[in-house]
Amino acid sequence: QVQLVESGGGLVQTGGSLRLSCVVSGRTFSRDIMGWFRQAPGKEREFVAGITQNDDRTAYADSVKGRFIISRDNAKNRVYLQMNSLKPEDTAVYYCAADQFGVEVRTGVAGYDYWGQGTQVTVSS
């Protein structure tokens, strides 16, 4: 059974930082491209960041470039999202997702096969 479990969300003030973590089980983690998405109330789920299998390529949404960093540890089956200089507009539920056997980071929701349950990030002004 494939499971993706996010953690690390919470309440933070504007300008603060959070580090999200997602642990994957039931799959050969190192084969999957991993992505982070987010969904704010009343909005569609949107791409935040993605990383290829061997850490060699990353992609970011324009809205988070320069502030967020995605990384992974294949030995621990974990993907991380370091979020710095947080803004109120970053408030959302954050989801990690796995694209099995992907070649390039995809930015569409449909490109991912497995999803976590999400973790809430709230940035107060």
SEVOPA-34836 format. One record per atom (N, C-alpha, C): residue in one letter; x, y, z. Coordinates in steps of 0.2 Angstrom, whole numbers, padded with zeros to 4 digits, always signed. Atoms other than C-alpha are relative to their C-alpha. Layout:
AXYZ/...
***
This chain:
Q+0004-0006+0000/Q+0000+0000+0000/Q+0004+0006+0000/V-0004-0006+0000/V+0007+0017-0005/V-0003+0005+0004/Q+0002-0005-0005/Q+0007+0030+0008/Q+0005+0006-0001/L-0004-0006+0000/L+0013+0048+0007/L-0003+0004+0006/V+0003-0003-0006/V+0012+0057+0024/V+0004+0006+0001/E-0003-0007-0001/E+0016+0076+0026/E+0000+0002+0007/S+0000-0002-0007/S+0021+0084+0042/S+0004+0007-0001/G-0004-0006+0000/G+0029+0101+0047/G-0004+0006-0001/G+0004-0006+0000/G+0014+0113+0044/G-0001+0003+0006/G+0002-0004-0006/G+0008+0126+0056/G-0001+0007-0001/L+0001-0007+0000/L+0005+0144+0060/L+0007+0004+0001/V-0006-0004+0000/V+0019+0156+0056/V-0002+0007-0002/Q+0001-0007+0002/Q+0020+0175+0055/Q+0004+0002-0007/T-0003-0002+0006/T+0024+0184+0039/T+0008+0001+0001/G-0008-0001+0000/G+0043+0183+0035/G+0003-0006+0003/G-0003+0006-0004/G+0045+0167+0045/G+0001-0006-0005/S-0002+0005+0004/S+0050+0150+0039/S-0003-0007+0003/L+0003+0007-0001/L+0043+0132+0039/L+0004-0005-0004/R-0002+0006+0004/R+0050+0115+0033/R-0005-0005+0000/L+0005+0005+0000/L+0038+0103+0027/L+0004-0007-0002/S-0003+0007+0001/S+0043+0084+0026/S-0006-0004-0003/C+0005+0005+0003/C+0034+0070+0016/C+0004-0007+0000/V-0003+0006+0000/V+0039+0052+0020/V-0005-0005-0005/V+0004+0004+0005/V+0034+0039+0006/V+0001-0007+0002/S-0001+0008-0001/S+0031+0020+0009/S-0004-0003-0005/G+0004+0004+0005/G+0025+0006-0002/G+0002+0001-0007/R-0002-0001+0007/R+0035+0012-0017/R+0008+0000+0000/T-0007-0002+0000/T+0053+0013-0023/T+0001+0007-0001/F+0000-0008+0000/F+0055+0031-0019/F+0004+0003-0005/S-0005-0003+0004/S+0070+0034-0029/S-0001+0000-0007/R+0002+0000+0007/R+0061+0030-0045/R-0005+0006-0002/D+0006-0005+0001/D+0048+0044-0043/D+0003+0007+0000/I-0001-0007-0001/I+0049+0062-0047/I-0005+0002+0005/M+0004-0002-0005/M+0042+0071-0032/M-0002+0007-0001/G+0002-0007+0000/G+0032+0087-0031/G-0004+0002+0006/W+0004-0003-0005/W+0024+0099-0019/W-0005+0004-0003/F+0005-0004+0003/F+0007+0107-0023/F-0003+0003+0006/R+0003-0003-0006/R-0004+0118-0012/R-0007+0002-0003/Q+0007-0002+0002/Q-0023+0122-0012/Q-0002+0005+0006/A+0003-0005-0004/A-0030+0138-0004/A-0008-0001+0000/P+0008+0000+0001/P-0049+0139+0000/P-0003+0003-0006/G+0003-0003+0006/G-0059+0142-0015/G+0004+0000-0006/K-0005+0000+0006/K-0044+0139-0027/K+0001-0007-0002/E-0002+0007+0003/E-0038+0125-0038/E+0007-0001+0003/R-0007+0002-0002/R-0023+0115-0032/R+0005+0002-0005/E-0005-0002+0004/E-0007+0122-0039/E+0007-0002+0001/F-0007+0002-0001/F+0011+0117-0042/F+0004+0005+0004/V-0005-0004-0004/V+0024+0123-0030/V+0007-0001-0002/A-0007+0002+0001/A+0040+0114-0033/A+0000-0008-0002/G-0001+0007+0001/G+0046+0097-0040/G+0008-0001-0001/I-0007+0002+0000/I+0062+0087-0040/I+0001-0007-0004/T-0001+0007+0003/T+0069+0073-0051/T+0003-0005+0005/Q-0002+0006-0004/Q+0074+0056-0045/Q+0007+0001+0004/N-0006+0000-0003/N+0092+0060-0042/N+0002+0007+0002/D-0002-0007-0003/D+0091+0078-0036/D+0003+0005-0005/D-0004-0004+0005/D+0098+0085-0052/D-0004+0005-0003/R+0004-0005+0003/R+0084+0095-0058/R-0006+0002+0005/T+0006-0003-0004/T+0071+0106-0049/T-0004+0005-0004/A+0004-0005+0003/A+0057+0117-0054/A-0004+0003+0005/Y+0004-0004-0005/Y+0047+0130-0045/Y-0005+0005-0003/A+0004-0005+0002/A+0032+0141-0047/A+0003+0006+0001/D-0003-0007-0001/D+0036+0159-0050/D-0001+0003+0006/S+0002-0003-0006/S+0027+0164-0035/S+0004-0002+0006/V-0004+0002-0005/V+0039+0154-0024/V+0008+0000-0001/K-0007+0000+0002/K+0056+0156-0033/K+0004+0004+0004/G-0005-0004-0004/G+0070+0162-0022/G-0002+0000+0007/R+0002+0001-0007/R+0060+0158-0006/R-0001-0007+0002/F+0001+0008-0002/F+0056+0139-0006/F+0006-0004-0004/I-0005+0005+0003/I+0069+0125-0009/I-0003-0007+0001/I+0002+0007+0000/I+0064+0107-0013/I+0006-0004+0000/S-0006+0005-0001/S+0076+0093-0008/S-0003-0007+0001/R+0002+0007-0001/R+0075+0074-0006/R+0006-0004+0003/D-0005+0004-0003/D+0084+0061+0004/D-0003-0007-0002/N+0002+0007+0003/N+0082+0044-0006/N+0001-0005+0005/A-0002+0005-0006/A+0090+0034+0009/A-0006+0000+0005/K+0005+0000-0005/K+0076+0040+0020/K-0007+0000-0003/N+0006+0000+0003/N+0062+0040+0007/N-0004+0007+0002/R+0003-0007-0002/R+0058+0059+0011/R+0002+0005-0005/V-0001-0006+0004/V+0056+0074+0001/V-0002+0006+0005/Y+0000-0005-0005/Y+0057+0091+0010/Y-0002+0007-0005/L+0002-0007+0003/L+0050+0109+0006/L+0002+0005+0005/Q-0002-0006-0005/Q+0060+0123+0015/Q-0003+0006-0003/M+0004-0006+0002/M+0049+0138+0015/M+0002+0006+0004/N-0003-0006-0003/N+0057+0155+0019/N-0004+0006-0002/S+0004-0006+0001/S+0050+0173+0019/S-0007-0001-0002/L+0007+0001+0001/L+0033+0167+0020/L-0005+0006+0000/K+0005-0006+0001/K+0018+0178+0015/K-0007-0003+0001/P+0007+0003-0001/P+0000+0177+0019/P-0003-0004-0006/E+0003+0003+0006/E-0004+0172+0001/E+0003-0007-0001/D-0002+0007+0000/D+0006+0156+0005/D-0004-0005+0004/T+0005+0004-0004/T-0008+0150+0016/T-0004-0005-0004/A+0003+0005+0004/A-0014+0134+0010/A+0001-0007+0003/V-0002+0007-0001/V-0015+0115+0012/V+0005-0002-0005/Y-0005+0002+0004/Y+0001+0108+0006/Y+0000-0007-0001/Y+0000+0007+0002/Y+0002+0091-0003/Y+0006-0002-0003/C-0005+0003+0004/C+0016+0080-0008/C-0003-0005-0005/A+0003+0004+0006/A+0014+0070-0024/A+0006-0004-0003/A-0005+0004+0003/A+0023+0056-0033/A-0002-0001-0007/D+0001+0002+0007/D+0025+0054-0052/D+0004-0006-0001/Q-0004+0006+0001/Q+0030+0036-0055/Q+0003+0000-0006/F-0004+0001+0007/F+0043+0034-0068/F+0001+0006-0004/G-0001-0006+0004/G+0043+0052-0073/G+0007+0001-0003/V-0006-0001+0003/V+0056+0059-0084/V+0002+0008+0002/E-0001-0007-0002/E+0054+0078-0081/E-0005+0002+0005/V+0005-0003-0005/V+0045+0088-0067/V-0006+0002-0004/R+0007-0002+0003/R+0027+0090-0072/R-0003+0005+0005/T+0004-0005-0004/T+0017+0105-0066/T-0007-0001+0001/G+0007+0002-0001/G+0000+0098-0068/G-0002-0005+0005/V+0002+0005-0005/V-0010+0089-0055/V-0001-0007-0003/A+0001+0007+0004/A-0014+0075-0068/A+0006-0004-0001/G-0006+0004+0002/G+0004+0071-0070/G+0003-0004+0006/Y-0002+0003-0006/Y+0005+0064-0052/Y-0004-0006+0002/D+0003+0007-0001/D+0000+0046-0047/D-0002-0001+0007/Y+0002+0002-0007/Y+0000+0046-0028/Y+0001+0007+0004/W+0000-0006-0003/W-0004+0060-0016/W-0001-0001+0008/G+0001+0000-0007/G-0003+0063+0003/G-0006+0004+0002/Q+0006-0002-0003/Q-0017+0069+0014/Q+0000+0008+0001/G-0001-0007-0001/G-0010+0087+0016/G+0002+0002+0007/T-0002-0003-0006/T-0003+0098+0029/T-0002+0008+0000/Q+0002-0007+0001/Q-0010+0115+0033/Q+0006+0005+0002/V-0004-0005-0001/V+0001+0130+0032/V-0004+0007+0001/T+0004-0006-0001/T-0006+0147+0039/T+0005+0005+0002/V-0005-0005-0001/V+0004+0163+0038/V-0004+0006+0002/S+0003-0005-0002/S-0002+0177+0048/S+0003+0007-0002/S-0003-0006+0002/S+0000+0195+0043/S+0001+0005+0006/
***
